[in-house]
Amino acid sequence: MRLPRTVRVFLLLACLVLVRQLSVAATGKFGTVSFPISCSSAVRPEFEEGIALLHSFQYALAASSFSHVATKDPQCAMAYWGQAMALYHQLWTWPDEKTLAKGHEFVKQAISAEAKTPREREYINAAAEFYQVNRTMGTSARVAAYSAAMANLYHRYHQDSEAAAFYALSRLAMDHVGIEGARMEAISILADLLKRKPRHPGAAHYLIHATDTPELAPLGLTAARRYAEIAPASAHALHMPSHIFSQLGFWQDSINSNRASMEAAAQATLTGVDNQSGYQLHAMKFLEYAYLQMGNDRDANRLLEEVSENPGIARVDIINDGSIMRALYLIETHDWEGAARLPVQPDAVPLAKIRIHWARAMGEVHQRNLDAARTDLQQLRSAFAELQKDGSNSAPENAESLEVEAWIAYAEDRKDEAVERMRTATKEDSFDINEVGLPASEQLGDLMSELRQFGPALEAYKATLKVAPNRFNSLYGAARAAEHSDKPELAKSYYLRLIATADTRTKRPEFRLATAFLGEPRK
């Protein structure tokens, strides 16, 4: 039986008294780093903890550690460097003008403190390259300038583990701004570093980011298995392995990872260590996706109810992320009636509006309410235009709009047009497992199955499973398409994978059909 929220919060707070008492002595729970500095010996442990926190993207806590170091030892130049680096979220958000100016001031303080070693001065100079005052300097130029400076430092101090980690991270940032070749260099450096320093948080963390694609994910599995053990006090470290687990379709591993991350984030928020509602919400999205791929709709739905209970969560996040999660649940479970009734959120950001109106239109078209579907399609297009206007998306067409158009064409017996629109959607689709969305290629498989063109349907499901292994609906779709294509052995292999992947408690009819095909009693 599930306890009431008030009781759960009370118990959690009671258990967290000890966490609050021990939070100051968390050194070692964020990984092991060695960063020699010329500052007072009294501040070195806290400085290294700041570095470990930085490696796990615990930016607020890292900034706090570096600030404490600067207070205790005002002549510690590297403390100001650390505060500047805590503002540069290399794989996340780009710093605005105010943040760049603040980082520049920290770098000036670091330079003024006159670091005592050439190595320290090179770290500071690298940060200065990024935070230089130059209004005409674009994103790529700043990222490249910093990475070039870190390259010199890395090659000069080749045995410096921190130089290797931070340089590799700078190469990943280069990859994020579209510079080819940077990712593979980062993977090589990080794999070597993880071998030499098996408890280094940056090596494991950045290697997961570097290999976070369907093709490269196997190269990140060792790091994924290790990272949570390296930094067990970091909510982000507990979550990150699920990126690799999701790419590989290891759903139970992903569930375990994100449950632990949610608990750690809630602890940090409730004890006042740091508001980590964002970390918790991110883990919840991955957890929902994993539940759905196992057919565990009950726990996925229960999770949706808990979004608003996330300690420290802002109303805007409930509106946006809560709606995105609800839309995904309804489409994944084919609850067309529920999807059609999904509440419109006028205050939502464009991305959330796209998901809301996409889900509503999908529900409406499957219920043959085509007028309503067209209305939501228009709203979907308007939201996409908003997204393009603010520079968040430069794609010429929106995959979700194309998918809705395809299903409307199918409903109106314009079959060739339906297929053409859906195939176009697969080309425009930017599906990424980390966005916890729905692949257009899977919908192409669904459409071809509806048209009883099972050969093309099977190919579409196969294509989906290459980029999204062990998706529940694609495994079932591939099995059914193979069965209708007179390929019983292939159908059997997909049904077996579905049964092996699914939660045996699932109530989905696809699971029952799979067991019936295989002639196996349900467990």
C-alpha positions in Angstrom: 0.0 0.0 0.0 1.3 3.4 -0.9 1.7 5.8 2.0 0.2 9.3 1.9 2.5 12.0 0.7 2.7 13.7 4.1 3.8 10.5 5.8 6.4 9.8 3.1 7.8 13.3 3.3 8.0 13.1 7.2 9.8 9.8 7.0 12.2 11.0 4.4 13.0 14.2 6.5 13.5 12.0 9.5 16.0 9.8 7.7 17.8 12.8 6.2 18.9 14.4 9.5 22.0 12.3 9.4 22.5 13.2 5.7 22.5 16.9 6.7 25.0 16.3 9.5 27.3 14.4 7.1 26.9 16.6 4.1 30.0 18.7 5.1 32.1 15.5 5.2 31.1 14.2 1.8 34.6 14.2 0.4 35.2 10.9 -1.5 31.5 10.4 -2.2 31.9 12.4 -5.5 34.9 10.4 -6.7 38.6 10.6 -6.3 40.6 13.4 -7.9 44.2 14.7 -7.5 44.6 18.3 -8.3 47.8 19.7 -6.7 47.7 23.4 -6.1 50.0 25.9 -4.4 47.3 27.2 -2.1 47.2 26.7 1.7 47.2 23.0 2.6 44.1 23.6 4.7 42.0 24.3 1.7 43.2 21.6 -0.7 40.7 18.9 0.4 37.8 21.3 -0.2 39.2 22.4 -3.5 39.5 18.9 -4.7 36.0 18.2 -3.6 34.9 21.2 -5.7 36.8 19.6 -8.7 35.0 16.3 -8.1 31.6 18.1 -8.0 32.5 20.0 -11.2 33.1 16.7 -12.9 29.6 15.5 -12.0 28.0 18.8 -13.1 27.0 19.6 -9.6 27.7 23.2 -10.5 26.0 25.0 -7.5 27.7 22.8 -5.0 31.1 23.1 -6.8 30.8 26.9 -6.8 30.0 26.9 -3.1 33.2 24.8 -2.4 35.4 27.1 -4.5 33.8 30.1 -2.7 34.7 28.7 0.7 38.2 28.1 -0.5 38.5 31.7 -1.6 37.2 32.9 1.7 39.7 30.8 3.7 42.6 31.6 1.4 42.0 34.8 -0.6 45.3 34.4 -2.4 44.3 31.1 -3.8 44.1 31.9 -7.5 42.7 28.5 -8.4 39.7 29.1 -6.2 38.6 31.9 -8.5 39.4 29.8 -11.5 37.0 27.1 -10.1 34.2 29.7 -9.6 34.6 30.7 -13.2 34.5 27.1 -14.5 31.4 26.4 -12.4 29.6 29.0 -14.6 30.6 27.3 -17.9 28.1 24.3 -18.3 29.9 22.9 -21.4 27.3 20.3 -22.4 24.2 22.1 -21.1 23.2 25.7 -21.3 25.2 28.5 -23.0 26.1 31.3 -20.5 24.3 34.6 -21.2 26.1 38.0 -21.2 25.7 38.5 -17.5 27.2 35.1 -16.8 30.1 35.7 -19.2 30.8 39.0 -17.4 30.7 37.3 -14.0 33.1 34.6 -15.3 35.4 37.3 -16.6 35.5 38.9 -13.2 36.5 35.6 -11.5 39.2 35.2 -14.1 40.5 38.7 -13.4 40.6 37.8 -9.6 42.5 34.6 -10.4 45.1 36.5 -12.5 45.4 39.2 -9.8 46.0 36.5 -7.1 49.2 35.6 -9.1 49.2 31.8 -9.2 52.5 30.4 -8.1 53.0 27.7 -10.7 53.1 27.7 -14.5 50.6 24.9 -14.6 48.1 26.9 -12.5 48.6 29.9 -14.7 47.8 27.8 -17.8 44.5 26.6 -16.3 43.6 30.3 -15.6 44.7 31.4 -19.1 42.5 28.7 -20.7 39.5 30.0 -18.7 40.5 33.6 -19.8 40.3 32.5 -23.4 36.7 31.5 -22.9 35.7 34.5 -20.8 37.5 37.2 -22.9 35.6 40.4 -23.4 34.6 40.3 -27.1 30.9 40.9 -28.0 31.5 39.7 -31.6 32.9 36.3 -30.5 30.4 33.6 -31.2 29.7 30.3 -29.5 32.0 28.1 -31.6 34.8 30.6 -31.4 34.8 30.7 -27.6 34.5 26.9 -27.3 37.4 26.5 -29.8 39.6 29.1 -28.1 39.2 27.4 -24.7 39.7 23.9 -26.2 42.9 25.0 -28.0 44.3 26.4 -24.7 43.4 23.2 -22.9 45.1 21.2 -25.7 48.4 22.9 -25.0 48.0 22.3 -21.3 47.1 18.6 -21.8 50.1 18.0 -24.1 52.4 19.8 -21.7 51.2 18.0 -18.6 50.3 14.6 -20.1 50.2 12.8 -16.8 47.9 15.4 -15.3 44.6 13.5 -14.9 42.6 16.7 -14.6 44.1 18.2 -17.7 43.1 15.0 -19.6 39.5 15.1 -18.2 38.9 18.8 -18.8 40.5 18.8 -22.3 38.4 15.8 -23.3 35.3 17.6 -22.0 36.3 20.7 -24.1 36.4 18.4 -27.2 32.9 17.1 -26.4 31.8 20.8 -26.2 33.4 21.2 -29.7 31.3 18.2 -30.9 28.2 19.9 -29.6 28.8 23.0 -31.7 29.3 20.8 -34.8 33.0 20.4 -35.1 33.7 16.8 -36.5 36.3 14.5 -35.1 36.2 15.9 -31.6 34.1 13.2 -30.1 36.3 10.3 -31.1 39.4 12.0 -29.7 37.6 12.6 -26.4 36.6 8.9 -26.3 40.2 7.8 -26.7 41.5 10.1 -24.0 38.7 9.2 -21.5 38.9 5.5 -22.1 42.7 5.7 -21.3 42.1 7.9 -18.3 39.4 5.6 -16.9 41.9 2.7 -17.2 44.6 4.6 -15.3 42.2 6.2 -12.8 39.3 3.8 -12.3 37.7 6.1 -9.7 38.0 9.3 -11.6 34.5 10.9 -11.8 35.2 13.0 -14.9 36.6 10.0 -16.9 33.4 7.9 -16.3 31.0 10.8 -16.6 32.4 12.3 -19.8 32.9 8.9 -21.4 29.2 8.3 -20.9 28.4 11.6 -22.6 30.8 10.8 -25.4 29.3 7.4 -26.2 25.7 8.4 -25.7 24.5 7.2 -29.2 23.1 3.9 -30.3 26.3 3.0 -32.2 28.8 4.1 -29.5 26.9 3.0 -26.4 28.7 -0.3 -26.0 32.0 1.7 -25.5 30.4 3.5 -22.6 29.0 0.4 -20.7 32.0 0.0 -18.4 31.8 3.7 -17.4 28.1 3.4 -16.9 28.5 0.4 -14.6 31.1 2.2 -12.6 30.0 5.9 -12.4 27.3 5.5 -9.7 29.8 3.7 -7.5 32.4 6.4 -8.1 30.1 9.3 -7.1 27.3 7.8 -5.0 26.4 11.2 -3.4 25.7 12.9 -6.8 22.2 12.7 -8.2 23.5 13.3 -11.7 26.1 10.6 -11.4 23.4 8.1 -10.3 21.3 9.1 -13.3 23.9 9.3 -16.1 24.4 5.5 -16.5 20.8 5.3 -17.6 21.8 7.2 -20.8 23.8 4.2 -21.8 21.3 1.7 -20.5 18.6 3.4 -22.5 20.6 3.4 -25.7 21.1 -0.4 -25.2 17.5 -1.1 -24.1 18.6 -2.3 -20.6 15.4 -1.1 -19.0 15.6 -2.5 -15.5 19.2 -1.1 -15.2 17.8 2.3 -16.2 15.0 2.0 -13.7 17.4 1.2 -10.9 19.7 4.1 -11.9 16.9 6.7 -12.0 15.2 5.6 -8.9 18.5 6.1 -7.0 19.0 9.5 -8.7 15.5 10.7 -7.7 16.1 9.7 -4.1 19.5 11.5 -4.0 18.0 14.6 -5.6 15.1 14.7 -3.2 17.5 14.3 -0.3 19.6 17.2 -1.5 16.6 19.5 -1.9 14.8 18.6 1.3 18.0 19.0 3.4 18.8 22.4 1.9 22.0 21.2 0.4 20.9 22.3 -3.1 17.6 22.6 -5.0 18.0 19.6 -7.3 14.4 19.4 -8.5 15.7 19.6 -12.0 17.9 16.5 -11.6 14.9 14.7 -10.1 12.6 15.7 -12.9 15.2 14.6 -15.5 15.5 11.2 -13.9 11.7 10.9 -13.7 11.5 11.3 -17.5 14.0 8.6 -18.1 12.2 6.4 -15.5 8.9 6.8 -17.2 10.3 5.9 -20.5 11.9 2.7 -19.1 8.6 1.7 -17.4 6.7 2.1 -20.7 9.2 0.0 -22.6 8.6 -2.8 -20.1 4.9 -2.4 -20.4 4.7 -1.3 -16.8 2.0 1.2 -17.3 0.9 1.2 -13.7 4.2 2.6 -12.3 4.6 4.9 -15.3 1.2 6.4 -14.5 1.9 6.7 -10.8 5.1 8.5 -11.7 3.1 11.1 -13.5 1.1 11.8 -10.4 4.3 12.4 -8.5 5.7 15.1 -10.7 4.0 17.8 -8.7 5.3 16.2 -5.5 8.9 16.8 -6.6 10.4 18.8 -3.7 11.3 22.3 -4.9 9.7 22.0 -8.3 8.5 25.1 -10.0 5.0 25.5 -11.4 6.5 26.1 -14.9 8.2 22.7 -14.8 5.0 21.0 -13.8 3.2 22.6 -16.8 6.0 21.9 -19.3 7.7 18.6 -18.3 4.6 17.2 -16.7 2.6 17.7 -19.9 5.4 16.3 -22.0 5.5 13.2 -19.8 1.7 12.8 -19.9 1.6 13.1 -23.7 4.3 10.4 -24.1 2.4 8.1 -21.7 -0.9 8.4 -23.6 0.7 7.8 -27.0 2.9 4.9 -25.9 -0.1 3.2 -24.3 -2.4 4.0 -27.3 -4.9 5.7 -25.0 -6.4 7.8 -27.8 -9.4 9.0 -25.8 -7.1 10.2 -23.1 -4.7 11.8 -25.6 -7.6 13.7 -27.2 -8.5 15.1 -23.8 -5.0 16.2 -22.8 -5.3 19.7 -21.3 -4.1 22.6 -23.4 -1.5 24.7 -21.6 -1.3 28.3 -22.9 1.6 29.1 -20.7 3.7 26.2 -21.9 7.0 26.6 -23.8 6.9 25.8 -27.5 8.4 22.3 -27.1 5.7 21.4 -24.6 3.0 22.9 -26.8 4.2 20.7 -29.7 4.0 17.6 -27.6 0.6 18.5 -26.2 -1.1 19.3 -29.6 0.7 16.4 -31.2 -0.8 14.0 -28.7 -4.2 15.6 -28.9 -4.2 15.4 -32.7 -3.1 11.8 -32.6 -5.8 10.9 -30.2 -8.4 12.7 -32.3 -7.4 11.3 -35.6 -7.5 7.7 -34.2 -11.0 8.4 -33.0 -11.9 9.8 -36.5 -12.5 13.3 -35.1 -10.7 14.9 -38.0 -11.9 18.4 -37.6 -10.5 18.5 -34.1 -7.3 16.9 -35.3 -6.9 19.6 -37.9 -7.4 22.3 -35.3 -4.7 20.8 -33.1 -2.5 20.3 -36.1 -2.6 24.0 -36.7 -1.7 24.7 -33.1 1.1 22.3 -33.4 2.5 24.1 -36.5 2.2 27.5 -34.6 4.2 26.1 -31.7 6.8 24.8 -34.1 7.0 28.3 -35.6 7.6 29.7 -32.1 10.4 27.2 -31.6 12.1 28.3 -34.9 11.6 31.9 -34.0 13.6 31.7 -30.8 16.3 29.7 -32.5 15.7 26.4 -30.7 15.1 24.5 -33.9 16.2 25.0 -37.5 14.6 22.0 -39.1 12.6 23.0 -42.2 9.6 20.8 -41.2 8.3 19.3 -38.0 8.2 15.5 -37.7 5.2 15.6 -35.4 3.2 17.7 -37.9 4.0 15.3 -40.7 3.0 12.3 -38.6 -0.4 13.9 -37.9 -0.8 14.8 -41.6 0.0 11.2 -42.5 -2.7 9.8 -40.2 -5.3 12.3 -41.4 -4.5 11.3 -45.0 -4.9 7.6 -44.0 -8.2 8.3 -42.3 -9.4 10.0 -45.5 -8.3 7.0 -47.6 -5.5 9.0 -49.3 -3.1 6.1 -48.7 -0.2 7.0 -51.0 -0.1 10.5 -49.5 -0.2 9.0 -46.0 2.8 6.9 -46.7 4.7 9.8 -48.4 4.1 12.1 -45.5 5.1 9.5 -43.0 8.3 8.7 -44.9 9.1 12.4 -44.9 8.6 12.4 -41.2 11.2 9.7 -40.7 13.7 11.9 -42.6 12.9 15.0 -40.6 12.7 13.1 -37.3 15.4 14.1 -34.8 14.5 11.2 -32.5 17.0 10.8 -29.6 16.5 8.3 -26.8 17.5 11.1 -24.4 14.5 13.1 -25.5 12.3 10.2 -24.4 10.1 10.7 -27.5 8.6 8.4 -30.2 10.5 7.5 -33.3 8.7 8.4 -36.6 10.0 5.1 -38.1 7.9 3.2 -35.6 4.8 5.1 -36.7 5.8 4.3 -40.3 5.7 0.7 -39.3 2.3 1.1 -37.6 0.9 2.8 -40.7 2.2 0.1 -43.1 0.7 -2.5 -40.8 -2.6 -0.8 -41.0 -2.3 -0.9 -44.8 -1.4 -4.6 -44.4 1.9 -4.0 -46.2 3.8 -6.1 -43.7 7.1 -6.3 -45.5 7.7 -2.6 -45.5 6.3 -2.5 -41.9 8.9 -5.0 -40.8 11.7 -2.9 -42.3 10.4 0.2 -40.5 10.4 -1.6 -37.2 13.8 -3.0 -37.8 15.1 0.5 -38.5 13.5 1.7 -35.2 15.1 -1.1 -33.2 18.6 -0.1 -34.5 18.3 3.4 -32.9 16.0 2.4 -30.0 16.7 -1.2 -29.0 14.0 -3.1 -27.1 11.2 -0.6 -27.6 8.0 -2.5 -26.6 5.8 -1.4 -29.5 8.5 -1.9 -32.1 9.3 -5.4 -30.8 5.6 -6.3 -31.0 5.2 -4.6 -34.3 8.2 -6.4 -35.8 6.9 -9.8 -34.5 3.5 -9.2 -35.9 4.8 -8.0 -39.3 7.1 -11.0 -39.5 4.2 -13.3 -38.6 2.1 -11.9 -41.4 5.0 -12.0 -43.8 5.2 -15.8 -43.3 8.4 -15.6 -41.3 7.5 -17.6 -38.2 11.0 -18.0 -36.9 11.7 -14.3 -37.2 8.4 -13.6 -35.5 9.3 -16.0 -32.7 12.6 -14.2 -32.1 10.9 -10.9 -31.7 8.2 -12.3 -29.5 10.9 -13.9 -27.3 12.7 -10.6 -27.1 9.4 -8.9 -26.1 8.7 -11.4 -23.3 12.3 -11.2 -22.1 12.1 -7.4 -22.0 8.7 -6.9 -20.6 7.6 -6.8 -17.0 5.6 -10.0 -16.6 3.0 -8.1 -14.6 2.1 -6.0 -17.7 -1.6 -5.8 -18.6 -0.9 -5.0 -22.2 -2.7 -7.3 -24.8 0.5 -7.5 -26.9 2.2 -9.4 -24.1 -0.7 -11.9 -24.0 -0.6 -12.3 -27.8 3.2 -12.9 -27.6 2.8 -15.7 -25.0 -0.1 -17.2 -27.0 2.0 -17.3 -30.2 4.8 -19.0 -28.3 2.4 -21.4 -26.6 3.9 -20.4 -23.2 1.9 -20.1 -20.0 1.9 -16.6 -18.6 4.1 -16.4 -15.4 
